[in-house]
Amino acid sequence: MQYRTFGKLDFKGSALGFGAMRLPVLEHQVDEPEAIKMIRYAIDQGVNYIDTAYAYHDGDSELIVGKALKDGYREKVKLATKMPVWKVETTADFDRYLNEQLNKLQVEYLDFYLLHSLNKSNWRKIRDLGILEWFNNAVADGRIRYPAFSFHDDLETFKEIIDAYHWPMCLMQYNYIDIENQAGTAGLRYAAEKGTAVVVMEPLLGGNLAVPPASIKPIWDKAAIKRTAVEWALMWLWDQPEIVMVLSGMSNMEQLQENISYADRAAIGILTPAELSLFEAARTRYEELTAIPCTDCGYCMPCPQNVDIPENISNYNSIIKFEQFMAARGKYKWWKHVYDTKGFLTHDIRAASCISCGECEEKCPQEIQISRWMPIIHEVLDQKKPFVKKLD
């Protein structure tokens, strides 16, 4: 495992961090024994940073991580979780959520406590409630070692937050597609110059970069050194000196073992100019293929009408990105069939159930116009109308 200096902290972080957002699932619930096995395997292989959050797996992620860190594993890692800032209403909620999370994780302190999914509005709300002073107090009483934040908004807002506090670490979405989206490359460098350790999430854009479509694969085939699409995406990140760690949510042991092997080979400046040019070509082609820029983060959920928004968008995007038009329509039809016949789906999760209330759009980090897309998704997949790539 490769290690990198963690900003201004006296700590070297593993190149790969374990994200507990996409733990293995069995029959619609986390496969707890397998999840614990994976977390401990990662630590045994040198991963020294475990990341979870209040909302992950409907609250179960923290419980499982806490169990995985028993038997001496807690002492081997830096542990991070996140405050659900969208649920915060009063200053008293700061303590309430932190104490609840410490109890769920069965620990006395957190190495990193992140404000989850900051954007312009929720940042200013909790800032005005006194979050920065509260952070100082929580550090002083020993419940938190290092305040931090995760981010989903524009570059201007990112800089505003970075400048507001002496942040030891931040977590930002970044990959070879998102160089100008959200904080982007400019934000990465801005934070690093301030001495903030930058950890990257969504390195595969919600898995979208893991399986390239037919028109993307030939780009990677041109390389002298052969790598999988996943390894190319991760190596692009590890190539950059400003990135101290890449956080990955892994759903099975095979993914974990592959990512660890990639991290073992990671190095700053490992990619040649010719290889870097391949990313430019792939980025251009992906931009031509992607209709809706969803990363499957799930922040738009739950929907009041029970629409599975990320799944509908993913299914729609698969039409062109993975050349699966018939499969996408078949899955959409199957959802309706299972609901109508009172199977395990107790609600109609299809885009057809959307009433365009807009509640999801207030929470979407990608600022997707979901209420406009849902009727289109239904028309294309159910009524077989022509595919729409962009909104008017």
C-alpha positions as CSV (number, residue, x, y, z in Angstrom):
1,M,0.0,0.0,0.0
2,Q,1.2,3.5,-0.9
3,Y,0.9,6.3,1.7
4,R,0.8,10.1,1.4
5,T,1.2,13.0,3.8
6,F,-2.2,14.1,4.9
7,G,-2.0,17.9,4.4
8,K,-0.6,19.6,7.5
9,L,-1.4,16.7,9.8
10,D,1.3,14.4,11.2
11,F,-0.3,11.4,9.5
12,K,0.2,9.4,6.3
13,G,-3.0,8.2,4.7
14,S,-3.2,5.1,2.6
15,A,-3.7,5.9,-1.1
16,L,-7.0,4.0,-1.0
17,G,-9.7,4.8,1.6
18,F,-12.6,2.5,2.4
19,G,-16.0,4.1,1.8
20,A,-18.9,2.4,3.6
21,M,-21.6,3.9,1.4
22,R,-21.9,0.8,-0.9
23,L,-21.5,-2.2,1.4
24,P,-22.5,-5.6,0.0
25,V,-26.2,-6.2,0.0
26,L,-28.1,-9.5,0.4
27,E,-31.9,-9.5,0.0
28,H,-32.2,-5.7,0.2
29,Q,-30.2,-5.5,3.5
30,V,-26.5,-5.1,4.1
31,D,-24.7,-8.5,4.3
32,E,-23.2,-7.7,7.7
33,P,-20.8,-10.7,8.0
34,E,-19.4,-10.0,4.5
35,A,-19.2,-6.2,5.1
36,I,-17.2,-6.8,8.3
37,K,-15.0,-9.2,6.6
38,M,-14.3,-6.7,3.8
39,I,-13.5,-3.8,6.2
40,R,-11.1,-5.9,8.2
41,Y,-9.5,-7.3,5.1
42,A,-8.9,-3.8,3.8
43,I,-7.3,-2.8,7.1
44,D,-5.1,-5.9,7.2
45,Q,-3.9,-4.9,3.7
46,G,-2.9,-1.4,4.9
47,V,-6.0,0.7,4.3
48,N,-6.0,3.1,7.3
49,Y,-9.0,5.4,6.7
50,I,-12.6,4.2,7.0
51,D,-15.4,6.6,6.0
52,T,-19.1,6.3,6.8
53,A,-22.1,8.7,7.3
54,Y,-25.3,9.0,9.3
55,A,-27.4,8.4,6.2
56,Y,-25.6,5.5,4.6
57,H,-27.6,2.3,4.2
58,D,-30.5,3.9,6.0
59,G,-28.4,4.3,9.2
60,D,-27.0,0.8,9.2
61,S,-23.5,1.7,7.9
62,E,-22.3,3.3,11.1
63,L,-23.6,0.3,13.1
64,I,-21.7,-2.2,10.9
65,V,-18.5,-0.1,10.8
66,G,-18.6,0.0,14.6
67,K,-18.8,-3.7,14.8
68,A,-16.0,-4.2,12.2
69,L,-13.7,-2.0,14.2
70,K,-13.9,-4.2,17.3
71,D,-11.1,-6.6,18.3
72,G,-8.3,-4.0,17.9
73,Y,-9.2,-2.7,14.5
74,R,-10.2,0.8,15.7
75,E,-6.6,1.5,16.8
76,K,-5.4,0.8,13.3
77,V,-7.4,3.4,11.4
78,K,-8.6,6.9,11.2
79,L,-12.4,6.9,11.4
80,A,-14.6,9.4,9.7
81,T,-18.3,9.9,9.7
82,K,-20.6,12.8,8.7
83,M,-23.2,15.0,10.3
84,P,-26.5,15.1,8.3
85,V,-26.6,18.8,7.9
86,W,-29.9,18.8,6.0
87,K,-31.6,17.5,9.2
88,V,-30.1,20.2,11.5
89,E,-32.6,22.7,12.7
90,T,-31.1,24.1,15.9
91,T,-27.7,24.4,17.5
92,A,-28.7,21.6,19.9
93,D,-28.8,19.2,16.9
94,F,-25.0,19.4,16.6
95,D,-24.5,17.6,19.9
96,R,-27.5,15.3,19.4
97,Y,-26.3,13.9,16.1
98,L,-22.6,13.6,17.1
99,N,-23.4,11.8,20.3
100,E,-25.9,9.4,18.5
101,Q,-23.2,8.6,16.0
102,L,-20.5,8.0,18.6
103,N,-22.9,5.5,20.2
104,K,-23.7,3.8,17.0
105,L,-20.0,3.4,16.1
106,Q,-19.2,2.4,19.7
107,V,-16.3,4.8,19.9
108,E,-15.3,7.6,22.3
109,Y,-14.0,9.9,19.6
110,L,-13.9,10.5,15.8
111,D,-10.7,11.2,13.9
112,F,-12.6,13.2,11.3
113,Y,-16.2,14.6,11.6
114,L,-17.5,15.9,8.3
115,L,-20.3,18.3,7.5
116,H,-22.1,16.1,5.0
117,S,-22.7,17.3,1.4
118,L,-22.3,21.1,1.9
119,N,-23.7,23.4,-0.6
120,K,-24.3,27.2,-0.5
121,S,-27.6,27.1,1.4
122,N,-26.9,24.4,4.0
123,W,-23.4,25.8,4.7
124,R,-24.7,29.2,5.4
125,K,-27.5,27.8,7.6
126,I,-25.2,25.8,9.9
127,R,-22.5,28.5,9.8
128,D,-25.0,31.0,11.2
129,L,-26.1,28.4,13.8
130,G,-22.5,28.5,15.1
131,I,-21.0,25.3,13.7
132,L,-17.4,26.6,13.7
133,E,-17.5,27.5,17.3
134,W,-19.1,24.2,18.1
135,F,-16.4,22.4,16.2
136,N,-13.8,24.1,18.4
137,N,-15.6,23.0,21.5
138,A,-16.1,19.4,20.3
139,V,-12.3,19.2,19.6
140,A,-11.6,20.6,23.0
141,D,-13.7,18.0,24.8
142,G,-12.2,15.2,22.9
143,R,-15.1,13.9,20.8
144,I,-13.6,15.1,17.5
145,R,-9.9,15.2,16.5
146,Y,-10.4,17.0,13.1
147,P,-13.3,19.0,11.7
148,A,-13.9,18.5,8.0
149,F,-16.6,18.7,5.3
150,S,-17.7,17.0,2.1
151,F,-18.9,19.1,-0.7
152,H,-21.3,19.3,-3.6
153,D,-21.7,22.7,-5.2
154,D,-19.8,25.2,-7.3
155,L,-16.2,26.5,-7.1
156,E,-17.2,29.8,-5.6
157,T,-19.0,28.2,-2.7
158,F,-16.1,25.8,-2.2
159,K,-13.6,28.6,-1.9
160,E,-16.0,30.4,0.5
161,I,-16.1,27.4,2.8
162,I,-12.3,26.7,2.6
163,D,-11.6,30.3,3.5
164,A,-13.9,30.3,6.5
165,Y,-12.0,27.9,8.7
166,H,-8.6,26.1,9.2
167,W,-9.9,22.9,7.7
168,P,-7.5,19.9,8.2
169,M,-9.3,17.9,5.5
170,C,-12.1,18.1,2.9
171,L,-13.8,15.5,0.8
172,M,-14.7,16.5,-2.8
173,Q,-16.2,14.8,-5.9
174,Y,-13.5,14.5,-8.5
175,N,-12.6,12.2,-11.4
176,Y,-11.4,12.6,-15.0
177,I,-14.9,13.7,-16.1
178,D,-15.5,16.2,-13.3
179,I,-12.5,18.5,-13.9
180,E,-14.8,21.6,-14.2
181,N,-17.9,20.3,-12.4
182,Q,-18.4,21.3,-8.8
183,A,-15.1,22.3,-7.2
184,G,-13.2,20.7,-10.0
185,T,-9.4,20.9,-10.6
186,A,-9.4,24.6,-9.6
187,G,-10.9,23.7,-6.2
188,L,-8.6,20.8,-5.7
189,R,-5.6,23.0,-6.1
190,Y,-7.0,25.9,-4.1
191,A,-7.6,23.6,-1.1
192,A,-4.2,22.0,-1.4
193,E,-2.5,25.3,-1.5
194,K,-4.2,26.2,1.8
195,G,-2.8,23.1,3.4
196,T,-6.1,21.2,3.5
197,A,-5.8,17.5,2.8
198,V,-8.0,16.7,-0.1
199,V,-9.7,13.3,-0.2
200,V,-11.5,12.4,-3.4
201,M,-14.9,10.7,-3.6
202,E,-16.8,9.4,-6.7
203,P,-13.6,8.4,-8.5
204,L,-15.7,6.3,-10.8
205,L,-18.6,8.7,-11.0
206,G,-21.0,6.4,-9.3
207,G,-19.5,3.4,-11.2
208,N,-20.2,5.0,-14.6
209,L,-16.5,4.9,-15.5
210,A,-16.1,1.2,-14.6
211,V,-17.6,-0.4,-17.7
212,P,-16.9,1.7,-20.8
213,P,-19.3,1.5,-23.7
214,A,-18.1,0.2,-27.1
215,S,-17.2,3.7,-28.3
216,I,-14.9,4.3,-25.3
217,K,-13.1,1.0,-25.0
218,P,-10.9,1.6,-28.1
219,I,-9.5,4.7,-26.5
220,W,-7.9,2.7,-23.7
221,D,-6.9,-0.1,-26.1
222,K,-4.4,2.4,-27.7
223,A,-2.3,2.5,-24.5
224,A,1.0,0.7,-24.4
225,I,0.3,-0.5,-20.9
226,K,-2.9,-2.4,-20.5
227,R,-5.2,-1.5,-17.6
228,T,-8.8,-1.9,-16.7
229,A,-11.1,1.1,-17.0
230,V,-11.2,1.2,-13.2
231,E,-7.4,1.3,-12.9
232,W,-7.2,4.0,-15.5
233,A,-9.6,6.2,-13.5
234,L,-7.9,5.6,-10.2
235,M,-4.4,6.1,-11.6
236,W,-5.4,9.4,-13.1
237,L,-6.3,10.6,-9.6
238,W,-3.2,9.1,-7.8
239,D,-1.0,10.7,-10.5
240,Q,-1.8,14.1,-9.0
241,P,0.2,15.4,-6.0
242,E,-2.7,17.4,-4.5
243,I,-4.7,14.3,-3.8
244,V,-3.9,12.6,-0.6
245,M,-6.4,9.7,-0.8
246,V,-9.0,8.2,-3.1
247,L,-12.1,7.0,-1.4
248,S,-13.9,4.1,-2.9
249,G,-17.2,2.4,-2.0
250,M,-16.7,-1.3,-2.8
251,S,-19.6,-3.7,-2.9
252,N,-17.8,-7.1,-3.0
253,M,-14.4,-8.6,-2.1
254,E,-13.3,-8.8,-5.7
255,Q,-13.7,-5.0,-6.1
256,L,-11.8,-4.5,-2.9
257,Q,-8.9,-6.7,-3.8
258,E,-8.6,-5.2,-7.2
259,N,-8.5,-1.6,-5.9
260,I,-5.9,-2.6,-3.3
261,S,-3.7,-4.0,-6.0
262,Y,-4.1,-0.8,-8.0
263,A,-3.2,1.3,-4.9
264,D,-0.1,-0.8,-4.4
265,R,1.1,0.5,-7.9
266,A,-0.1,4.1,-7.4
267,A,2.4,6.9,-7.7
268,I,2.5,10.6,-8.4
269,G,3.5,11.3,-12.0
270,I,3.1,7.7,-13.1
271,L,1.2,8.5,-16.2
272,T,3.0,9.5,-19.4
273,P,1.9,12.5,-21.6
274,A,0.6,10.0,-24.2
275,E,-1.5,8.3,-21.5
276,L,-2.8,11.6,-20.2
277,S,-4.0,12.4,-23.7
278,L,-6.3,9.3,-23.6
279,F,-8.2,10.9,-20.7
280,E,-8.9,13.9,-22.8
281,A,-10.3,11.8,-25.6
282,A,-12.4,9.6,-23.2
283,R,-13.8,12.7,-21.4
284,T,-14.9,14.2,-24.7
285,R,-16.6,11.0,-25.7
286,Y,-18.4,10.5,-22.4
287,E,-19.7,14.1,-22.6
288,E,-21.2,13.1,-25.9
289,L,-22.9,10.0,-24.5
290,T,-24.2,11.0,-21.0
291,A,-27.8,12.4,-20.9
292,I,-28.3,12.9,-17.2
293,P,-25.2,13.5,-14.9
294,C,-26.4,11.5,-11.9
295,T,-23.8,9.8,-9.6
296,D,-26.2,7.6,-7.7
297,C,-25.4,9.4,-4.4
298,G,-29.0,9.0,-3.3
299,Y,-29.3,12.4,-1.7
300,C,-32.5,13.0,-3.6
301,M,-34.1,10.2,-1.7
302,P,-36.6,9.3,-0.3
303,C,-39.1,10.6,-2.8
304,P,-42.5,11.4,-1.3
305,Q,-44.1,9.5,-4.2
306,N,-41.7,6.5,-3.7
307,V,-40.0,7.0,-7.1
308,D,-36.5,5.5,-7.1
309,I,-35.0,8.5,-8.7
310,P,-31.3,7.3,-9.1
311,E,-32.4,3.9,-10.4
312,N,-34.7,5.5,-13.0
313,I,-32.0,7.8,-14.2
314,S,-29.4,5.0,-14.3
315,N,-31.7,2.9,-16.3
316,Y,-32.3,5.8,-18.8
317,N,-28.6,6.6,-19.1
318,S,-27.8,2.9,-19.8
319,I,-29.6,3.3,-23.1
320,I,-26.8,5.2,-24.8
321,K,-23.9,4.8,-22.4
322,F,-24.1,1.0,-22.4
323,E,-26.1,0.5,-25.6
324,Q,-28.9,-1.3,-23.7
325,F,-32.2,0.2,-25.1
326,M,-34.2,-3.0,-24.9
327,A,-32.8,-3.9,-21.5
328,A,-33.8,-0.5,-20.1
329,R,-37.3,-0.8,-21.4
330,G,-37.6,-4.3,-20.1
331,K,-36.5,-3.4,-16.6
332,Y,-39.0,-0.5,-16.6
333,K,-41.8,-2.8,-17.6
334,W,-40.7,-5.4,-15.0
335,W,-40.9,-2.8,-12.2
336,K,-44.5,-2.1,-13.2
337,H,-45.3,-5.8,-13.4
338,V,-43.9,-6.6,-10.0
339,Y,-45.8,-3.6,-8.5
340,D,-49.1,-4.5,-10.2
341,T,-48.9,-8.1,-9.1
342,K,-48.1,-7.1,-5.5
343,G,-44.6,-8.6,-5.4
344,F,-41.8,-7.4,-3.2
345,L,-42.2,-3.8,-4.5
346,T,-44.9,-2.2,-2.4
347,H,-44.7,1.1,-4.3
348,D,-44.5,2.0,-8.0
349,I,-40.9,3.2,-8.1
350,R,-41.1,4.2,-11.8
351,A,-40.7,7.7,-13.1
352,A,-44.4,7.6,-13.9
353,S,-45.2,8.2,-10.2
354,C,-43.4,11.6,-10.2
355,I,-45.7,14.6,-9.6
356,S,-43.0,17.2,-10.2
357,C,-43.0,18.5,-6.6
358,G,-39.4,19.5,-6.8
359,E,-38.4,18.3,-3.3
360,C,-35.6,16.1,-4.8
361,E,-34.1,19.0,-6.8
362,E,-33.4,20.9,-3.6
363,K,-31.2,18.1,-2.4
364,C,-29.5,17.1,-5.6
365,P,-25.8,17.9,-5.5
366,Q,-25.6,17.7,-9.3
367,E,-28.5,20.3,-9.7
368,I,-30.3,17.9,-12.1
369,Q,-33.8,19.1,-13.2
370,I,-35.3,15.8,-12.0
371,S,-39.0,16.9,-12.2
372,R,-38.5,17.6,-15.9
373,W,-36.6,14.4,-16.6
374,M,-39.0,12.0,-14.9
375,P,-41.8,12.5,-17.5
376,I,-39.3,12.1,-20.3
377,I,-37.9,8.9,-18.8
378,H,-41.4,7.5,-18.6
379,E,-42.3,8.4,-22.1
380,V,-39.1,7.0,-23.6
381,L,-39.2,3.7,-21.6
382,D,-42.9,3.0,-21.3
383,Q,-44.4,4.7,-24.4
384,K,-41.4,4.1,-26.6
385,K,-41.0,7.7,-27.6
386,P,-37.7,8.9,-29.1
387,F,-34.7,9.1,-26.8
388,V,-34.0,12.6,-25.4
389,K,-30.4,13.5,-24.6
390,K,-30.7,17.1,-23.4
391,L,-33.5,19.3,-22.0
392,D,-34.6,22.3,-24.1
